[in-house]
Structures are given as structure tokens and as C-alpha cells.
Amino acid sequence: LIFLILFILNSILWINNTSAVIPFTTFLELFVLWFFISIPSVFGGAYFGYKYPMLENPIQTNQIQRQIPKKTLFTKPLI
């Protein structure tokens, strides 16, 4: 979607003969980098991340609930 929007905006600049046009080979280089590096890295990381065992917390939690203090003036968000 981002490449499509960028391509359309660049086409408009190319039609108006401005100097801010990005060369078409740069678009191809960015697409190749995204398609052959970023996408396989995402799927490879997801595969190995789901394959890796879950980490356990090294602490024990108390079963007795503690009272949460009220928020002070400086911790409330400003409206």
C-alpha cells in the first residue's frame, strides 16, 4: 500500500516534470530489498519465535491482594 501511494505521488510529480521525482530504478531497488530481505526475515523470526519455548518468570506472586493507592495530582493525565 505504501509503495502504491508513493508510486502514484511520484507519477504525478513525473507528469508535472518536477525535479523531486525519484528514479524508477530506486523504486525497484527498494521493492527488491523489501521483498527479499524484510519479508523473509519477518516470517523466519515468527517461525523461530513460536518454536522457542516460553520464558517463565523467576519470581513468585503473592496470593494476598494489596490495596492500590489513589492517584496523586501529578500522575493524572491532563485534559
Beta strands, then each sheet from edge to edge (+ up, - down):
end
